Amino acid sequence: MSTDILITPPGGQQHRVKAFDTCQTTLSTTDKAGSFSLELPAFDNSLIDAFPVGSDVQINQDDNLFRGWVISPPKTMNGKLKNVSLQGSTYTSRTQKIIVTESYTNTAVSDIVIDLFTKYVPWATRVNIQSCPKSVTIRFGDNYLWDAMEQLCLIAAYDWYIDDNLDVNFFKGSTRVNPLVLSQANRNFKKGTANFTPDASKLVNKLWVKGGKATSDPFTQTIIVNGKTPISLFYTPRAPGGESVTVVIGGVIKTVGIQNIDKSGTKHFLLNASEKLLIPDLCTSGTGSITYRYEYPIKILLEDQESRAKYGLFEDVLKVETDDKILAKEQGMQHLARYSNPVITGSIQPMKGYYRPGELIKIEIPDLKINEYMQIREIACESLAGLGTVNRTLQLSSRERDAVSILKDMNNRLAKLEKTTFNDDDGPVEKYVYFGDSIKTPGLVDDGLSWSLHQYHICGQTMCSAGVIM
């Protein structure tokens, strides 16, 4: 076991470090920037300014690879001994300083990732961008690329980082499985380093997702025209310039104008959207309908019946900053999938092995009643100077279920939903109920998560139930 350190200053020649006091690296899925720190002894001035900000650093710790760049190179002196400290981050962190301005319509998520890195990060290759066919309509207005990628990962249930080859990795966690099994039987982790804790602080099985404003499907309201009496509408029609309003009386389509814009006597009806009024102008009587679209606050109810039966009712509200109902739903589903069971977190120090953040690894420790695949959240490596050994610590968490991309037909397994009355919404509330999953272990097939959808649409007096969503 050994540690090899290569440092290349900007525009300079590569230097192999022969001695170090400390060498520590961290790679993480939660803090994708990662970090490293080096303490290099120097008995002369040759290293003092050798590695300025921006220097490329490559560290191989027992085949665990790290690549980053110097952000801070402090210098200290103790008598004749000088000390050069190098601190920095992975190349993933550079996306925190890259601003993107792009918009996409019905575009596959992976195509968006490819386009963003092609345009804004030409120094990174794109070999390990896995296909994600989920299509979204999304806009990034002067957003940091880092934040844009975090949003895309939330939608797709993928992870991402830029690796030591300066290649973009965008992948579904279930496709990356470490071949090693850390087990009590194999004795391949350090004694006393296996520590795991179930955390139920964020447990939720009934989740209200609230977002911005969405636009309804065309809504038809029955109306009775009686002279010039204004007709009250249930909702506020979209402002002029949006979707059209259609009025039909006695089977005949009538003309509709905008009050205070169209002259009186030129249209059958005048619309006052702000007051939610339809005002007869030429038509005097009859029965018919008005069809229009309206904006309403996004509100989606997600439930996990299996979790509720096991742990009791835990409710929560998730606020999402989007006017896209599909994106709001998917962000809520990911949140519910992550926290509908207590999250087991822990750490362990394996004897050896090569690990990458986001991978799944099998943990078998019967004494702790753990026998499952867990996700590697962080890898911290510390090289011990003069000993030629590397201590590595894995931070782990229980595997998240993928609730976005796998929605199966529930035609034969619909449960009877309780009748619900909503009083505070100005639009439809969609209710999704999760009944169970069929998580398979690697060589991993997609998780089989099953949901049903009932949509409650408050139309003044009526409530209707929609069918199943796939």
Summary of the structure (lengths in Angstrom):
residues: 470
radius of gyration: 29.4
end to end distance: 51.1
largest distance: 101.6
contacts: 1459
relative contact order: 0.14
helix: 13%
strand: 46%
